[in-house]
């Protein structure tokens, strides 16, 4: 009859259990640290990519704002000439030039901010690279200023629609309206309908309102550009972006 001998199991001491437990703990912690480092590196690269795109977007915005300010300054000079003309006696006015200046006053360049990077960053504000920075405050300041500019543009659009279009309807001839808006040709005659000294005076007051808002647009273009430059300077420094 065979006798089966059970192998003897070596009993571990307390120190060995403690050592194994410590090794498991260290292994888990090392894995956690490695994952944390990997995530931090990944988030850092992501943050740098987004902020680099933000700088490019803001550079585009500042270029557009510069173009809009130039347009508005030129418009201001033309409208000054138009305002002075409206103060003259009716029989002394060059009606062809009057119509051409009024047509040029019927224009507005709108600003549409480039929001791709800003939107993406706002969706990632929870990551450490953004949460520990001041970028959210700079973005909020930029967006708030852009909203004010948009409100001013909306008011100016209504001004142009009410006052300039109103003058077209009251005093331009069908031929000159078609030449300007359909054929895209300059007005070539001085024909106008129901034009009086009082209508010129009334229109000069409306033009002054348009001019006031044009100046406001220039002012807020400057302020928004300053916000854009501040935000660009901050992210370049904070995220070590090369010029």
C-alpha positions in Angstrom: 0.0 0.0 0.0 1.5 3.3 -1.2 1.7 6.1 1.3 1.3 9.6 -0.2 3.3 12.2 1.5 2.1 15.8 1.3 4.8 18.3 0.6 5.6 20.5 3.4 4.5 24.2 2.9 7.0 26.6 4.2 5.3 29.0 6.4 6.1 32.7 5.8 7.0 34.9 8.6 5.4 38.3 9.3 8.3 40.2 7.8 8.0 38.3 4.5 4.3 39.1 4.3 5.0 42.7 5.1 7.8 42.8 2.4 5.5 41.3 -0.2 2.7 43.8 0.7 5.2 46.6 0.5 6.4 45.5 -2.9 2.8 45.3 -4.2 2.1 48.7 -2.8 5.3 50.2 -4.4 4.4 48.5 -7.8 0.9 50.0 -7.7 2.2 53.4 -6.7 4.8 53.3 -9.5 2.2 52.4 -12.0 0.0 55.2 -10.8 2.9 57.7 -10.9 3.9 56.5 -14.4 0.3 56.9 -15.6 0.1 60.4 -14.0 3.3 61.5 -15.6 2.2 60.1 -19.0 -1.2 61.9 -18.6 0.5 65.1 -17.6 2.9 65.0 -20.6 0.0 64.3 -22.9 -2.1 67.1 -21.4 0.9 69.4 -21.6 1.4 68.7 -25.3 -2.4 69.1 -25.9 -2.4 72.5 -24.0 0.6 73.7 -26.0 -1.0 72.7 -29.3 -4.3 74.5 -28.4 -2.5 77.7 -27.2 -0.4 77.8 -30.3 -3.6 77.6 -32.3 -5.1 80.3 -30.1 -2.2 82.6 -30.9 -2.7 82.1 -34.6 -6.4 82.8 -34.2 -5.8 86.0 -32.3 -3.3 87.1 -34.9 -6.0 86.6 -37.5 -8.4 88.6 -35.3 -6.0 91.5 -34.9 -5.4 91.7 -38.6 -9.1 91.9 -39.2 -9.5 94.5 -36.5 -6.7 96.6 -38.1 -8.5 96.4 -41.4 -11.8 97.4 -39.9 -10.3 100.4 -38.1 -8.7 101.6 -41.4 -12.1 101.2 -43.1 -13.9 103.1 -40.3 -11.3 105.9 -40.3 -11.7 106.4 -44.1 -15.5 106.3 -43.6 -15.2 109.0 -40.9 -13.3 111.3 -43.3 -15.8 110.7 -46.1 -18.7 111.3 -43.7 -17.1 114.5 -42.5 -17.1 115.7 -46.1 -20.7 114.7 -46.5 -21.7 116.4 -43.4 -20.1 119.7 -44.5 -21.8 119.4 -47.9 -25.2 118.9 -46.2 -24.8 122.3 -44.5 -24.5 124.1 -47.8 -27.4 125.9 -49.6 -29.3 123.4 -51.7 -28.6 125.2 -55.0 -24.8 125.1 -54.4 -24.5 121.4 -53.8 -23.0 119.1 -56.4 -25.7 116.5 -56.5 -23.7 113.8 -58.2 -21.0 114.0 -55.5 -23.7 114.2 -52.8 -25.2 110.9 -54.0 -21.9 109.2 -54.3 -20.9 110.2 -50.8 -24.2 108.9 -49.4 -23.8 105.6 -51.2 -20.3 105.2 -49.7 -21.8 106.0 -46.3 -23.9 102.9 -46.7 -21.3 100.4 -45.6 -20.1 98.6 -42.5 -17.3 96.0 -41.9 -18.3 93.5 -39.3 -16.0 91.6 -37.0 -16.3 87.9 -36.5 -13.9 86.5 -33.9 -12.0 83.3 -34.7 -13.3 81.1 -31.9 -12.0 77.6 -32.8 -9.1 77.5 -30.2 -11.0 79.5 -27.6 -14.0 77.0 -27.7 -11.6 74.0 -27.5 -9.7 75.5 -24.5 -13.0 76.3 -22.7 -13.9 72.6 -23.1 -10.5 71.6 -21.6 -10.3 74.0 -18.6 -10.4 71.1 -16.2 -6.9 69.9 -17.2 -4.1 71.1 -14.9 -2.3 73.2 -17.5 -5.4 75.4 -17.9 -6.9 75.1 -14.4 -3.8 76.4 -12.7 -3.4 79.4 -15.1 -5.2 82.7 -15.7 -6.2 81.8 -19.3 -9.9 81.6 -18.4 -9.9 85.1 -17.2 -8.2 86.5 -20.3 -10.6 84.6 -22.6 -13.6 85.9 -20.7 -12.3 89.5 -21.0 -11.8 89.0 -24.7 -15.2 87.5 -25.3 -17.0 90.1 -23.2 -15.3 92.9 -25.2 -16.2 91.2 -28.5 -19.8 91.0 -27.4 -19.9 94.7 -26.8 -18.4 95.3 -30.2 -21.1 93.1 -31.7 -23.8 95.1 -30.0 -22.4 98.3 -31.4 -22.3 96.8 -34.9 -25.9 95.8 -34.6 -26.9 99.3 -33.6 -24.9 100.8 -36.5 -26.5 98.3 -38.9 -29.9 99.6 -37.8 -28.8 103.2 -38.2 -27.7 102.6 -41.7 -30.9 100.7 -42.5 -33.1 103.4 -41.0 -31.3 106.6 -42.1 -29.3 105.8 -45.3 -31.9 103.5 -46.8 -34.6 106.0 -45.8 -32.8 108.8 -47.7 -32.5 106.4 -50.7 -36.2 105.8 -50.7 -37.2 109.4 -50.2 -34.8 111.1 -52.7 -32.9 108.8 -55.1 -34.3 108.1 -58.5 -35.0 104.5 -59.7 -32.4 104.9 -62.4 -29.6 105.9 -59.9 -30.6 103.2 -57.4 -30.4 100.5 -60.1 -27.1 101.9 -61.4 -25.6 101.7 -57.9 -27.1 98.4 -56.5 -27.8 96.3 -59.6 -25.4 97.5 -62.3 -22.7 98.5 -59.7 -21.9 101.6 -61.6 -21.3 105.1 -60.2 -24.1 107.7 -60.2 -23.7 109.7 -63.4 -26.4 112.3 -63.0 -27.7 114.7 -60.4 -31.3 113.7 -60.5 -33.0 113.5 -57.1 -36.6 113.5 -55.9 -38.2 115.9 -53.4 -34.9 117.2 -52.1 -35.3 120.3 -49.9 -33.0 122.2 -47.5 -34.9 120.8 -44.6 -34.4 117.2 -45.8 -30.6 117.9 -46.0 -30.6 119.4 -42.5 -32.6 116.4 -41.2 -30.2 113.9 -42.8 -27.2 115.7 -41.4 -28.5 115.1 -37.9 -28.9 111.4 -38.7 -25.4 111.3 -40.2 -24.0 112.8 -37.0 -25.5 109.8 -35.1 -23.9 107.4 -37.6 -20.6 109.2 -37.1 -20.9 108.9 -33.3 -21.3 105.1 -33.5 -18.5 104.9 -36.1 -16.2 106.5 -33.6 -17.4 104.0 -30.9 -16.6 101.1 -33.3 -13.1 102.4 -33.8 -12.7 102.8 -30.0 -13.9 99.2 -29.3 -11.8 97.8 -32.1 -8.8 99.3 -30.4 -9.8 97.9 -27.0 -10.5 94.4 -28.4 -7.2 94.4 -30.2 -5.5 95.3 -26.8 -7.3 92.3 -25.2 -6.2 90.1 -28.0 -2.5 91.2 -27.6 -2.7 90.7 -23.8 -4.1 87.2 -24.2 -1.4 86.3 -26.8 1.4 87.7 -24.7 0.1 85.7 -21.7 -0.1 82.3 -23.4 3.2 82.8 -25.2 4.9 83.3 -21.8 2.8 80.8 -19.8 3.2 77.9 -22.3 6.7 78.8 -23.6 5.6 79.3 -27.2 8.2 80.4 -29.7 7.6 83.5 -31.7 
